[in-house]
Amino acid sequence: MHGISVKEKAINLRKKGYSYNLISGKTGISRSTLYGWLSSIPYIPNQEVIERIGKARAASGEFKAKQKAKSIQEAKELAKKDVGEVSDRDLFMLGLGIYIGEGTKLGDTVRIINSDPRIIKLSIKWLIKKCGLTVDNFVIRLHIYPDNDENECIRHWSKETSVPMAQFQKTQIDTRKNKKLFKKGKLPYGTAHMTIQSRGERTFGSFLGRRIRAWMEEVL
């Protein structure tokens, strides 16, 4: 993939004052997906939008967008107060919660899969602080689509997670026709499958997988 991703293109169009309908037409992305991507971006209809839908509807859309942006900002401010400082205990439970939702459940392998670098980065922090691992214990295999640039994806994930590029395994490219169009542009850097390797340390091998599953059973 060369140039900007579809998501970046959608963000740029929104900043230029385009409506969800027009952005959807220009990018091929559904309104529901655009809503998730663009809801926090201030919206002031441009001249093209005004000419298409009329001044009254454009003004109404702008008003609703401002009200929504205000609500999102209020929610963010409340969230800071609600969460406060994250303690070691909080980190332990948060990491375990992520593993319950995103981790491998079968066998003794320790693996977390996600398309959000923040989830993988936090999981790495959890495993380092709470299990004693080092960066050397982590390997990542990317699952991408034909419209992704493999080298760009590896560089992106390496930068976000601090896992060296040398510890990235062979990339898997999904060429299934029934998934290609559905995923196009939605995962600009693919999905990361982060796995633990013991490097000869017994407590980081199958025992670690059993330990994490015991934690899961205890809290569930």
N, C-alpha and C positions, 0 to 999 in steps of 0.2 A: 504494500500500500504506500502510495506516495502522497505528499501534501498533508492537509489536515484531515482528521477523522470526521465522520458524519456528525458525531456529537458536537465537535468543535464548530462545524459549519452551522449547526442548528443554533448554538449559543450566539454566534456572530450575527445570524439573521434576527434573532430575538432582540439583541442589543440595538439593531438597526430599525426596530419598530415593526417587525412583521408579526402577523397573527399566527396562532397555532395552525389554522387551516392552510395558510400560504406556506408556512415552513414545512408542513407535512407534504404539500404538493412538490416542493423544491427538493426535499430530501428522501421522500418515500418512507419516512418514519411515522408511525401512528400517533394520533393525538394523545393517547394515554401515556405513551413513552415520553413524548415531548413534555407533557405535564410534569413528569417526575424529574426530567432534566432541567427545565426552565422556570419552574414556579417561583424561584427566589430572585429572578432577574427582573429589574424594573422594566415596565412596558409602557412606552409612549408610541401610539400608532403613527406610522409614517404616512406620507402623502398617498402612496399606492394603496395602503389599507383603507384610508379615509375615502378615497375615490371609489373603492369597491363596495364598502359596506355603509357608507354615509357617515356624516359627522356625529349624529346622535348615537349610533351604535358604537362608533369608535370611541366617543367620550365615555360611554358606559363601560366599555371594555377597559379603558385606561383607569377609570375609577375603581373597578373591581380588582384590577391588578395591584393598584396602590394599597387597597384595603388588605389584600392577601399578603403583600410584602410586609405590611405593618404587623399583621398577625404572626407571620413567620419570625420576624425580629423579636416580638414579645415572647414567643415560645423559646427562642434561643436564649434570651436573657433569663427566663425562668429555669431553663435546663441547667445553666451554669450554677444557679443556687441549689437546685435539686440534687445535682451530682456532687458538687463540692470537690474536696480533695479525694483522690483515689488511693486507698490504703493498700498494703500488701495483701490483706485478706480479700479486699475487693478485686484485686488483680487475679488472685488465685481462683475465685469463684467466677469471674468474668471469662478467664481463659478456659475453665472447665465447661462453662456454658457454651462457649464457641465450639469446643470439641464435641459436646453432646449434639449440637446442631450440624456441624460441618466436618467432623472427624470420621475416620474410618472405624467401623464398628466390628468388622469380622477379622479374625486372626489376631496376631500380636503386632502387626505393623502399626506405626504411629504416622498418620498422614492427615493433613487438613487441606481441603480443596475450596478455593474461592476465587472470584473474579475481582474482588476488592482488595487492593494492596494493603489497605489499613488493617483488614482482618488477618492477613498473613503476617504482617509486621507485628501486630499485637500478639499473635500466637507464638511467634519466635521469641518475643520478649518474655512471655509467660513460661515457655519451656526453658529458657536460659535462667531466669530468676528463680523459678520454682522447682526445676528438675536438675539444674546444674550443667546443662549442655553448653556448648560453645558454637560459634558460627560454623565451625568445621563439620558439625554433625548434621547440617541441613543440606539437602539437595532439592532442586526444583525441576519439575518437568512441566513445560507449558503445553496447553491444548489450545490451538488457534484455528482460524478459518482462512480460506484461500485469499481473502482480501486483507489479511494482516501481514505486516512485514516482520518476518521472524527475527532478524537481527535487532530491529527497533524494539520489539517486544521483550527480548532478552535483556537488552540494555535498560529498558524501563523498569522491569521487575528487579533487576540487580540493584539499581539505584534506590528503589523504594524499600527493599528489604535488607540491603547491605549484605546479601549473599553473593559472593564472587561469581562472575560469569563462568568460571571454570567448574563450578559446582552445579551447573545447569545440564540436565540430561537431554537426550535427543528429543526434539520437539515433535509432538503429534499434531498433524494437520487433518482436520475433519473435512473430508471432501464429499460427504453425503449430500446429494442434491436437495433432499427434502429439508435440510437444516441450513443450507448455505444462505438462502435469501432471508430466512427468518432471523438469523444472527448477524447479518451484514450490518456493520456500523455500530451495533449495540455493544460489542466487546472489542474495543480498539486494541487492547493488549492481551486478549485471550483470557484463559483461566489457568491459575497456578495450582499445581499439585505438589505441595510441600511435604517431603518425607524425611524421617529421621534415620540416619545411619549410625550404628553404634561405634564404629571405628575401633572395635576391639574392647570396648568398655561394656562389661556384662550388664550393668544397671541401665544402660542406654539402649539395650537390645530388646528382646522379647519381654523382659521383666518390666520395662517402662510401659509397654503396651498394656500389660496386665495391671500395673499400678494405676494407670489412668482409667481403665475400665472399672477397677475397684472403687475409685473415686466417684465415677458416674453412678455405680450401683448404690453407693452410700447416700448420695444426695437425692437420687430419684426414689 
